[in-house]
Amino acid sequence: MQQSKRQVIVNADDFGMTPGVTAGILYAHQFGIVTSTTAMVNTAFAKQAVELAKGHPNLGVGLHFVLDAGKPISRHVPSLVDAGGSFLKGEVLGNSARKEEIKMELLAQLDLLLQWYPHVTHIDSHHHKHLHIPQVLEAVLEVAEEYRLPVRSFSKNSWQKVRSTDYLHYDFYEETVQPAFLENLITSTEEGVSEIMCHPAFLDTWLLERSSYTETRMKELELLTDKNVKHLFTSESIELIHFGGIHDEHK
């Protein structure tokens, strides 16, 4: 009887947010357990980050669709921006955003990433906007189906034509960034494909200016590159993959 497999994707969000974030993610991939990352293409550091990723062929690179930080790639998406041209935030964004403009901006961000990096593995979103705002989810699923890309899901999804993981662990964050929590997360992994979301980084001035989540990113980096943590995947017979390894049965 064939043993059921446990597969884990360790995805680092915010690739390209700042040089320190990019460096931390690449370090966590090269020396730790990070297998996947998602790029914020509307930052000044995004293109350089993606160029650096090309030197790490085993790192899956997806799109971290941004709707609430910085400015859009598209020129005319009035329902998404304030008077200064920056993205709206919170409930204001959810109430204002029109699906056709969300889709326009998503396509602009995805097409830009594809210009830089043709082998995009999947789509997720900054602050989980596609899982909190219905019209964002609709736009993301339409684009994902068209481009045949997996999408991050909170749980086993019922999307008929879009692939995802069976489980998402998004709670390795803030006060839970502790060795025991991460070790338990790994050893209790269920059969199927799970995603562990993380945010490793080296601190830099840009990060301290732009994010409320700062010092703990360094702690994440330390744990994600810990040799004992890495060894758990071998001892538990868990396969580390990225979103390119998700097959059609995960729909």
Summary of the structure (lengths in Angstrom):
residues: 251
radius of gyration: 17.4
end to end distance: 24.8
largest distance: 62.3
contacts: 853
relative contact order: 0.20
helix: 44%
strand: 16%
